[in-house]
Amino acid sequence: MATEEVPEELAALAEKMSTEYRDSEYDIARALAATEDGEGLSIEELAEETGYTERTVKKRVGTLEEALGGEPLLRRDEDDRPVLHPELAAAIRSHVES
């Protein structure tokens, strides 16, 4: 995968997420970042991807929404699935690859 250009503030946020957020929150963000831009994952899909229980995933998605201030960085699609902003997703992918 080619390295994607990301704004510095989002690269810094991805770094902060990897060091200051709970492992489960960052794992969920990484799973969301791995999807096609604009696609969400259901709670069940996130649980499967991360290995956490649905209860933990649901709670941590809520915590992520609060920490990121909701839209535009983390929004819900028409099926109520969490979706990361494409540039934040790119920043997380870039951070994971480094």
C-alpha positions in Angstrom: 0.0 0.0 0.0 1.4 3.4 -0.9 2.0 5.9 1.9 -0.8 8.3 2.0 -0.4 12.0 2.6 -2.1 13.1 5.8 -2.4 16.4 7.6 0.1 16.9 10.4 -2.6 17.3 13.0 -4.2 14.0 12.1 -0.8 12.3 12.1 -0.3 13.6 15.6 -3.8 12.5 16.6 -3.0 9.0 15.3 0.2 8.9 17.3 -1.7 10.1 20.4 -4.3 7.5 19.9 -1.7 4.7 19.8 0.0 5.9 23.0 -2.7 7.5 25.2 -6.0 5.7 24.3 -6.9 2.3 25.6 -5.6 -0.6 23.6 -9.2 -1.6 22.8 -10.0 1.9 21.5 -7.0 2.0 19.3 -7.6 -1.6 18.1 -11.2 -0.6 17.1 -9.9 2.6 15.4 -7.3 0.4 13.5 -10.1 -2.0 12.4 -12.2 0.9 11.2 -9.2 2.4 9.4 -8.6 -0.8 7.5 -12.0 -0.6 5.8 -12.6 1.1 2.5 -13.0 4.8 3.0 -16.5 5.7 4.0 -17.4 2.1 5.0 -18.4 1.3 8.6 -18.3 -1.9 10.5 -21.1 -3.1 12.7 -20.5 -3.8 16.4 -20.5 -7.5 15.6 -18.0 -7.1 12.8 -15.8 -5.0 15.0 -15.9 -7.6 17.7 -14.9 -10.3 15.2 -12.1 -8.1 13.8 -10.7 -7.1 17.2 -11.4 -10.1 19.4 -13.2 -8.0 22.0 -16.7 -8.8 23.1 -19.6 -6.9 21.6 -20.2 -5.2 24.9 -16.6 -3.9 25.1 -16.7 -2.8 21.5 -20.0 -0.9 22.0 -18.6 0.8 25.1 -15.3 1.7 23.5 -16.9 3.0 20.3 -18.9 5.4 22.5 -15.7 6.4 24.3 -14.0 7.0 20.9 -16.9 9.1 19.8 -16.5 11.3 22.9 -12.7 11.5 22.7 -12.8 12.5 19.0 -15.7 14.9 19.4 -17.9 12.9 17.1 -18.4 14.2 13.6 -16.5 14.7 11.4 -13.7 12.5 12.7 -16.1 9.6 13.8 -19.6 9.5 12.5 -22.4 6.9 12.1 -23.6 5.8 8.7 -27.2 5.2 7.8 -27.0 1.7 9.4 -25.6 3.2 12.7 -22.2 1.7 12.0 -19.2 3.8 13.1 -17.1 5.3 10.3 -13.8 7.1 10.6 -13.1 10.3 8.5 -11.0 9.2 5.5 -8.1 11.4 6.4 -8.0 10.1 10.0 -8.2 6.5 8.7 -5.2 7.3 6.4 -3.3 8.7 9.4 -3.9 5.6 11.5 -2.9 3.3 8.6 0.2 5.4 8.0 1.1 5.2 11.7 0.5 1.4 11.8 2.8 1.0 8.8 5.6 3.1 10.3 
